[in-house]
Amino acid sequence: MPDYSIKDILSNLWKKFWISMSLPILLFVGVVILQKLEIRIIPPGSIRIWGILLFVLAAAFGAALPILQRTSFHDKFLKDNNVNIAEYIEYQKRLFILCSIAVVPASFAYMFIVSPLYMYGSVLAALYGIYSTLPFKDKITKELRMYKIEGQIES
């Protein structure tokens, strides 16, 4: 079993975070720039039903599916009472990918200029997803301790 340090784990997780989030964030920034330049791809309000659909997709990928993923991982830990560091890193990677997908419907909601309720709800769901997966040292350390992985890493 390879020995990891907390520094190695954090740098690995931050690298995976930025790899998975860079394209969706660039897409969102590009859409915001198009809106600020008043370049309209689709006339405002022309696709009303899309607002609801995009909001539901952003909420699903930004909140619901990550919660399901966390619950599933925690349930696996409770059943096996054993998680290795590679499984934990893979779990974090899946969370990053799920939450990065939430940015795409939020971008389209912004681009389509849907109803403000759905547009801002989509953006907030995407921001929540991104924020909830940020690999901060305290959060990762507590999770490693909770899943009893701290014995597999160097101090």
Backbone as CSV, one residue per row, in Angstrom:
resi,resn,N_x,N_y,N_z,CA_x,CA_y,CA_z,C_x,C_y,C_z
1,MET,0.851,-1.168,0.000,0.000,0.000,0.000,0.905,1.242,0.000
2,PRO,0.713,2.139,-0.953,1.576,3.321,-1.009,1.317,4.249,0.168
3,ASP,2.383,4.886,0.601,2.255,5.857,1.683,2.010,7.236,1.081
4,TYR,0.992,7.889,1.565,0.652,9.236,1.136,0.819,10.164,2.323
5,SER,1.155,11.399,2.030,1.123,12.419,3.071,-0.122,13.265,2.828
6,ILE,-0.547,13.981,3.841,-1.728,14.831,3.689,-1.484,15.878,2.609
7,LYS,-0.230,16.322,2.495,0.119,17.302,1.467,-0.053,16.701,0.073
8,ASP,0.378,15.450,-0.112,0.215,14.770,-1.402,-1.259,14.601,-1.749
9,ILE,-2.043,14.215,-0.760,-3.475,14.007,-0.990,-4.142,15.318,-1.388
10,LEU,-3.836,16.386,-0.658,-4.440,17.682,-0.966,-4.025,18.193,-2.339
11,SER,-2.745,18.069,-2.679,-2.313,18.545,-3.999,-2.953,17.713,-5.104
12,ASN,-3.085,16.416,-4.883,-3.741,15.544,-5.854,-5.211,15.930,-6.019
13,LEU,-5.896,16.174,-4.908,-7.313,16.538,-4.976,-7.520,17.908,-5.614
14,TRP,-6.658,18.880,-5.281,-6.792,20.203,-5.909,-6.549,20.107,-7.414
15,LYS,-5.585,19.291,-7.813,-5.311,19.110,-9.245,-6.537,18.520,-9.939
16,LYS,-7.116,17.481,-9.364,-8.313,16.858,-9.939,-9.492,17.835,-9.941
17,PHE,-9.595,18.650,-8.898,-10.665,19.642,-8.829,-10.568,20.616,-9.995
18,TRP,-9.382,21.184,-10.209,-9.238,22.178,-11.272,-9.357,21.565,-12.660
19,ILE,-8.916,20.333,-12.822,-9.078,19.665,-14.118,-10.560,19.477,-14.433
20,SER,-11.330,19.047,-13.452,-12.752,18.795,-13.710,-13.579,20.077,-13.785
21,MET,-13.159,21.136,-13.119,-13.957,22.364,-13.071,-13.567,23.405,-14.120
22,SER,-12.394,23.291,-14.719,-11.912,24.366,-15.586,-12.801,24.601,-16.807
23,LEU,-13.167,23.558,-17.532,-13.997,23.755,-18.726,-15.396,24.281,-18.400
24,PRO,-16.103,23.719,-17.423,-17.415,24.294,-17.101,-17.342,25.749,-16.631
25,ILE,-16.327,26.075,-15.860,-16.197,27.464,-15.398,-15.879,28.388,-16.571
26,LEU,-15.021,27.941,-17.488,-14.736,28.744,-18.684,-15.991,28.922,-19.535
27,LEU,-16.804,27.878,-19.641,-18.073,27.985,-20.365,-18.953,29.049,-19.724
28,PHE,-19.068,29.025,-18.410,-19.910,29.995,-17.719,-19.375,31.415,-17.906
29,VAL,-18.075,31.588,-17.785,-17.474,32.915,-17.978,-17.720,33.399,-19.404
30,GLY,-17.589,32.498,-20.383,-17.857,32.861,-21.776,-19.293,33.302,-21.989
31,VAL,-20.234,32.606,-21.378,-21.647,32.972,-21.501,-21.900,34.328,-20.849
32,VAL,-21.302,34.568,-19.691,-21.468,35.862,-19.019,-20.908,36.984,-19.892
33,ILE,-19.761,36.750,-20.510,-19.174,37.764,-21.398,-20.097,38.034,-22.584
34,LEU,-20.660,36.973,-23.178,-21.610,37.163,-24.283,-22.804,38.002,-23.842
35,GLN,-23.303,37.758,-22.644,-24.449,38.521,-22.143,-24.072,39.982,-21.895
36,LYS,-22.890,40.206,-21.358,-22.462,41.581,-21.078,-22.236,42.361,-22.369
37,LEU,-21.804,41.653,-23.416,-21.623,42.294,-24.720,-22.939,42.383,-25.491
38,GLU,-24.008,41.896,-24.882,-25.350,41.886,-25.455,-25.417,41.139,-26.781
39,ILE,-24.657,40.064,-26.871,-24.734,39.168,-28.020,-25.747,38.098,-27.652
40,ARG,-26.900,38.136,-28.292,-27.992,37.226,-27.958,-27.994,36.038,-28.918
41,ILE,-27.872,34.874,-28.371,-27.941,33.657,-29.169,-29.401,33.270,-29.359
42,ILE,-30.172,33.439,-28.317,-31.600,33.123,-28.331,-32.327,34.314,-27.711
43,PRO,-33.431,34.749,-28.305,-34.158,35.888,-27.728,-34.599,35.607,-26.290
44,PRO,-34.531,36.607,-25.417,-34.914,36.411,-24.016,-36.344,35.893,-23.871
45,GLY,-36.523,34.918,-23.021,-37.844,34.399,-22.705,-38.485,33.548,-23.782
46,SER,-37.762,33.231,-24.862,-38.374,32.470,-25.948,-38.511,30.986,-25.622
47,ILE,-37.777,30.520,-24.651,-37.827,29.104,-24.294,-38.166,29.013,-22.809
48,ARG,-39.429,29.149,-22.466,-39.848,29.207,-21.063,-39.645,27.891,-20.323
49,ILE,-39.985,26.788,-20.951,-39.905,25.498,-20.262,-38.462,25.114,-19.945
50,TRP,-37.520,25.656,-20.701,-36.112,25.334,-20.459,-35.659,25.791,-19.082
51,GLY,-36.232,26.862,-18.585,-35.842,27.354,-17.268,-36.047,26.315,-16.187
52,ILE,-37.206,25.671,-16.217,-37.508,24.644,-15.214,-36.567,23.457,-15.381
53,LEU,-36.415,23.007,-16.619,-35.554,21.852,-16.887,-34.107,22.123,-16.462
54,LEU,-33.584,23.288,-16.815,-32.197,23.610,-16.471,-32.019,23.760,-14.962
55,PHE,-33.017,24.324,-14.295,-32.953,24.435,-12.840,-32.924,23.053,-12.187
56,VAL,-33.780,22.163,-12.656,-33.822,20.806,-12.097,-32.497,20.085,-12.351
57,LEU,-31.940,20.230,-13.553,-30.653,19.588,-13.852,-29.530,20.144,-12.981
58,ALA,-29.489,21.468,-12.835,-28.447,22.075,-12.001,-28.590,21.638,-10.547
59,ALA,-29.824,21.586,-10.050,-30.043,21.149,-8.664,-29.700,19.673,-8.497
60,ALA,-30.011,18.875,-9.511,-29.698,17.441,-9.433,-28.194,17.219,-9.382
61,PHE,-27.460,17.872,-10.292,-26.014,17.653,-10.344,-25.256,18.464,-9.298
62,GLY,-25.821,19.566,-8.828,-25.135,20.383,-7.834,-25.400,19.973,-6.400
63,ALA,-26.549,19.344,-6.156,-26.894,18.998,-4.775,-27.346,17.548,-4.617
64,ALA,-28.357,17.133,-5.358,-28.970,15.821,-5.118,-28.026,14.653,-5.394
65,LEU,-27.418,14.623,-6.566,-26.525,13.500,-6.890,-25.266,13.469,-6.025
66,PRO,-24.647,14.622,-5.700,-23.526,14.558,-4.755,-23.930,14.041,-3.374
67,ILE,-25.128,14.400,-2.911,-25.596,13.871,-1.625,-25.780,12.364,-1.724
68,LEU,-26.345,11.904,-2.832,-26.506,10.466,-3.049,-25.148,9.767,-3.090
69,GLN,-24.179,10.391,-3.759,-22.828,9.823,-3.843,-22.183,9.745,-2.461
70,ARG,-22.310,10.820,-1.676,-21.743,10.824,-0.322,-22.400,9.755,0.550
71,THR,-23.719,9.659,0.452,-24.447,8.672,1.245,-24.046,7.258,0.855
72,SER,-23.902,7.024,-0.429,-23.498,5.701,-0.915,-22.097,5.343,-0.423
73,PHE,-21.176,6.304,-0.491,-19.808,6.059,-0.037,-19.788,5.795,1.467
74,HIS,-20.545,6.584,2.215,-20.589,6.406,3.668,-21.226,5.059,4.029
75,ASP,-22.258,4.668,3.298,-22.900,3.377,3.534,-21.930,2.229,3.260
76,LYS,-21.133,2.372,2.204,-20.118,1.358,1.896,-19.114,1.253,3.044
77,PHE,-18.728,2.411,3.581,-17.803,2.410,4.709,-18.417,1.715,5.921
78,LEU,-19.682,1.994,6.199,-20.337,1.377,7.355,-20.452,-0.139,7.198
79,LYS,-20.672,-0.599,5.967,-20.778,-2.045,5.734,-19.422,-2.733,5.832
80,ASP,-18.417,-2.152,5.161,-17.086,-2.774,5.118,-16.217,-2.376,6.302
81,ASN,-16.491,-1.206,6.878,-15.679,-0.621,7.939,-14.224,-0.480,7.510
82,ASN,-14.037,-0.318,6.206,-12.689,-0.184,5.674,-12.752,0.554,4.340
83,VAL,-11.991,1.617,4.237,-11.860,2.361,2.990,-10.383,2.648,2.819
84,ASN,-9.848,2.392,1.635,-8.446,2.749,1.434,-8.356,4.110,0.753
85,ILE,-7.177,4.639,0.727,-6.968,6.002,0.240,-7.307,6.140,-1.240
86,ALA,-7.036,5.102,-2.033,-7.347,5.156,-3.466,-8.854,5.251,-3.696
87,GLU,-9.632,4.524,-2.900,-11.096,4.598,-3.011,-11.592,5.987,-2.623
88,TYR,-10.986,6.563,-1.598,-11.391,7.890,-1.153,-11.092,8.937,-2.222
89,ILE,-9.934,8.863,-2.841,-9.577,9.822,-3.894,-10.503,9.653,-5.095
90,GLU,-10.831,8.425,-5.445,-11.766,8.173,-6.552,-13.158,8.726,-6.226
91,TYR,-13.574,8.578,-4.988,-14.861,9.128,-4.535,-14.872,10.654,-4.677
92,GLN,-13.801,11.301,-4.261,-13.711,12.755,-4.394,-13.735,13.170,-5.863
93,LYS,-13.050,12.411,-6.700,-13.023,12.708,-8.139,-14.435,12.631,-8.729
94,ARG,-15.200,11.620,-8.333,-16.583,11.501,-8.817,-17.428,12.689,-8.355
95,LEU,-17.200,13.151,-7.128,-17.922,14.334,-6.647,-17.569,15.565,-7.477
96,PHE,-16.284,15.729,-7.795,-15.861,16.870,-8.612,-16.563,16.847,-9.964
97,ILE,-16.610,15.677,-10.577,-17.220,15.562,-11.903,-18.720,15.848,-11.837
98,LEU,-19.406,15.276,-10.861,-20.846,15.532,-10.720,-21.132,17.022,-10.564
99,CYS,-20.370,17.675,-9.710,-20.626,19.088,-9.448,-20.191,19.980,-10.602
100,SER,-19.200,19.548,-11.363,-18.803,20.352,-12.521,-19.880,20.299,-13.599
101,ILE,-20.603,19.194,-13.676,-21.691,19.088,-14.650,-22.804,20.080,-14.317
102,ALA,-22.986,20.425,-13.055,-24.033,21.373,-12.648,-23.812,22.758,-13.236
103,VAL,-22.573,23.089,-13.565,-22.275,24.412,-14.123,-22.827,24.535,-15.542
104,VAL,-22.915,23.427,-16.260,-23.378,23.471,-17.654,-24.838,23.919,-17.752
105,PRO,-25.794,23.299,-17.031,-27.164,23.827,-17.109,-27.284,25.257,-16.585
106,ALA,-26.473,25.608,-15.594,-26.497,26.992,-15.102,-26.038,27.947,-16.198
107,SER,-25.039,27.543,-16.970,-24.562,28.372,-18.082,-25.645,28.544,-19.139
108,PHE,-26.314,27.447,-19.475,-27.382,27.531,-20.469,-28.556,28.361,-19.956
109,ALA,-28.867,28.262,-18.680,-29.939,29.083,-18.111,-29.581,30.559,-18.235
110,TYR,-28.332,30.880,-18.015,-27.869,32.263,-18.145,-27.898,32.689,-19.607
111,MET,-27.490,31.772,-20.492,-27.442,32.088,-21.918,-28.849,32.260,-22.497
112,PHE,-29.785,31.405,-22.097,-31.144,31.473,-22.630,-31.965,32.589,-21.999
113,ILE,-31.429,33.234,-20.978,-32.113,34.297,-20.244,-33.508,33.820,-19.835
114,VAL,-33.521,32.721,-19.096,-34.785,32.181,-18.600,-35.267,33.041,-17.440
115,SER,-36.407,32.707,-16.905,-36.970,33.440,-15.773,-35.909,33.587,-14.675
116,PRO,-35.813,34.762,-14.054,-34.773,34.971,-13.035,-34.781,33.938,-11.913
117,LEU,-35.956,33.481,-11.510,-36.028,32.469,-10.456,-35.236,31.223,-10.852
118,TYR,-35.456,30.735,-12.060,-34.786,29.515,-12.510,-33.316,29.768,-12.836
119,MET,-33.036,30.933,-13.409,-31.651,31.245,-13.757,-30.790,31.342,-12.496
120,TYR,-31.220,32.138,-11.533,-30.417,32.305,-10.325,-30.433,31.051,-9.459
121,GLY,-31.542,30.321,-9.482,-31.578,29.035,-8.783,-30.573,28.057,-9.368
122,SER,-30.464,28.041,-10.702,-29.488,27.166,-11.364,-28.066,27.564,-11.007
123,VAL,-27.816,28.863,-11.027,-26.474,29.355,-10.694,-26.143,29.039,-9.237
124,LEU,-27.089,29.249,-8.333,-26.840,28.939,-6.917,-26.610,27.447,-6.689
125,ALA,-27.356,26.605,-7.380,-27.158,25.155,-7.244,-25.765,24.762,-7.728
126,ALA,-25.325,25.361,-8.833,-23.983,25.067,-9.347,-22.910,25.574,-8.383
127,LEU,-23.097,26.784,-7.854,-22.127,27.321,-6.895,-22.073,26.478,-5.627
128,TYR,-23.229,26.026,-5.160,-23.253,25.159,-3.985,-22.481,23.871,-4.262
129,GLY,-22.707,23.297,-5.439,-22.000,22.071,-5.798,-20.498,22.265,-5.815
130,ILE,-20.060,23.355,-6.403,-18.621,23.629,-6.458,-18.075,23.844,-5.051
131,TYR,-18.760,24.682,-4.272,-18.273,24.983,-2.928,-18.222,23.737,-2.050
132,SER,-19.214,22.879,-2.181,-19.269,21.698,-1.309,-18.180,20.681,-1.615
133,THR,-17.554,20.791,-2.775,-16.504,19.825,-3.117,-15.098,20.395,-2.987
134,LEU,-14.971,21.657,-2.639,-13.628,22.227,-2.504,-12.817,21.420,-1.487
135,PRO,-11.635,20.973,-1.877,-10.845,20.113,-0.974,-10.002,20.914,0.025
136,PHE,-10.661,21.523,1.008,-9.950,22.260,2.044,-9.273,21.283,3.003
137,LYS,-8.151,21.708,3.556,-7.356,20.829,4.414,-8.153,20.320,5.616
138,ASP,-8.853,21.212,6.312,-9.618,20.791,7.498,-10.689,19.765,7.140
139,LYS,-11.390,20.021,6.052,-12.460,19.107,5.634,-11.898,17.735,5.279
140,ILE,-10.837,17.712,4.500,-10.242,16.441,4.069,-9.669,15.697,5.272
141,THR,-9.016,16.417,6.177,-8.452,15.783,7.372,-9.549,15.138,8.216
142,LYS,-10.662,15.841,8.397,-11.773,15.281,9.171,-12.374,14.057,8.484
143,GLU,-12.492,14.117,7.161,-13.034,12.961,6.443,-12.085,11.771,6.518
144,LEU,-10.787,12.025,6.412,-9.817,10.936,6.521,-9.899,10.287,7.898
145,ARG,-10.077,11.110,8.916,-10.217,10.583,10.276,-11.532,9.805,10.417
146,MET,-12.606,10.347,9.864,-13.913,9.700,9.975,-13.923,8.332,9.282
147,TYR,-13.276,8.250,8.114,-13.237,6.987,7.373,-12.055,6.102,7.774
148,LYS,-11.363,6.499,8.833,-10.243,5.730,9.385,-9.142,5.492,8.352
149,ILE,-8.897,6.507,7.543,-7.850,6.426,6.532,-6.568,7.052,7.053
150,GLU,-6.653,7.817,8.126,-5.482,8.551,8.617,-4.312,7.634,8.939
151,GLY,-4.566,6.367,9.244,-3.485,5.418,9.507,-2.722,5.041,8.250
152,GLN,-3.306,5.319,7.081,-2.671,4.980,5.813,-1.811,6.113,5.266
153,ILE,-1.783,7.243,5.974,-1.016,8.381,5.477,0.075,8.757,6.456
154,GLU,1.104,9.392,5.897,2.194,9.900,6.728,1.778,11.246,7.292
155,SER,2.326,11.597,8.409,1.996,12.895,9.020,2.663,14.034,8.322
